[in-house]
Amino acid sequence: MPRVVWVDGKLQPRDAPALRADDSAYTEGRGCYTSARVSDGHVQFEARHVKRLVLAARELRLGELDPQRVRAALRELAAAAFGRGEGVVRVSASRDGDGALHLVGVPRPLGEEPAAWSAAIIALRHSAEGLEKGLKVTSRLAMALAGDEGRERGVDETLLLDASGHLVEGARSNIVVVPESGAPATPPLSAGAVAGVARGIALERVQEILERRIAEPELRSANEIIALNAVRGARPIVSLDGAPVGDGRAGPWAARLQAALDADS
């Protein structure tokens, strides 16, 4: 599939190397990215993806990204890869050893989309230490290992807890938990979770959602668990470690969160 590369605000030839060996994402893990869904030629949540990448590049001291360049990268890659079809585009920012800021876009197929997900809690513990501040960074070893374990176990998502046994996030999503009683909740960013685009929309539009810590027993006894992902939407998790979540079917909060995302796309 095609890719697009900008260096210091200039579009590079399509056969130009995407990364140098001294790129910050490779040598330091200092890079950020965003992944957006393309549907009928339209980049969903485009403005939010642009804003997130620009702010993340600034926080990581990579330099100032031009929002118009980010928007152009998303649109050009989407058009070249999918036309009026569907898929996913990932745009990442990093810099080389000379300080030049790189913006690299890579497309991928949408893949399978089950209406409901299965999940597992894994032994790997999430560490909230570091300077990420909710940023979606390229140094994501823990998430990659968690994703590998999920595929080996045959589940759609893996849930990561911190050292004290509290939920942080999924390997590829933010998590909303609907307890047996009380309001739905999602872990705070201070726990170490990524500030996902879908998470932000949900908190803006569904004000009943609380940001608080969620211990493992509450997670296992929940009436509903919903994974929030800008590419996949609000996916109900209907089984956890092989046991049904609630009655084992998608619940009303999953539908409400999906409606909130649909209203913002």
Phi, psi and omega in degrees: 000155182289163174220164175233144181226127171246141172229121182052041175080008181244132177291129182264157175303151184295339179265007178289148177301138181285325183220147171266162181294338179260020179294142185296329179294330181273315186277331186236350190070019182263095178195164179220160182206167172216145180241127185236147176274139175250128180223120181055039179079002183254132177276112183291141179056036187305310183300322180291320177296318179299311181300317181298316183292320179298314181293321181294318178299322179292315181298324180276001180060037175279332184134181182264115175277138174280118180306326180295325177293318179296315179299317179296321179297315179299313184290317182295317180294318179300315181293317182292323185275323191234349182058239177264012182270200183240151177177196181228137174241135177243127178240126182239153179237136176201181179221153180270182184295342177270359178091002180286134181276126180254140172234112186241130179243136180225130178266161172209156178296158180290323179077189183291149181225077176297143182292330179228151185248156166253156182215164176219145171271128185253163184286331179303128182264140179281136177252125179273001182289151177125186186246018189290327177055041179081005182286151176267098189255159183283341177276091190227048182300314182300319180293322179295317178294321178296319178296319177300316181296322178298317178295321178296326181271357176074030178247163182276335182211148174243136183256134182250132175256160175271184185297337180267005177085022178255143179297139174247302182187176171267168181296333179223019182203159164274155188239134171247131181245128175257107185287173178299328174217145180104182185278156174297153185218155174223146180298145178289157178297335179296343176285345179115004183286154173286141177278079184293151178299313181296322177300314181300318179296316181300316181293327179289319191262339180239087191286352176288342183290127177263150171258110181201168179285144183231114181280159183304316179301321179293322178299315183288336181261009186295150172285324177217147169229129183235130175267130180252124183212131184296332179277316186265343181089211178261107183253121177291131173267111188259352174216142181229118184052037177086351179260145181293144172268121185061235178267011177079013180232161176299138184252180184294329181290326176299316179295321181293318179293322177296321178298323178296320178291319180299326182288344185251354189286000000 
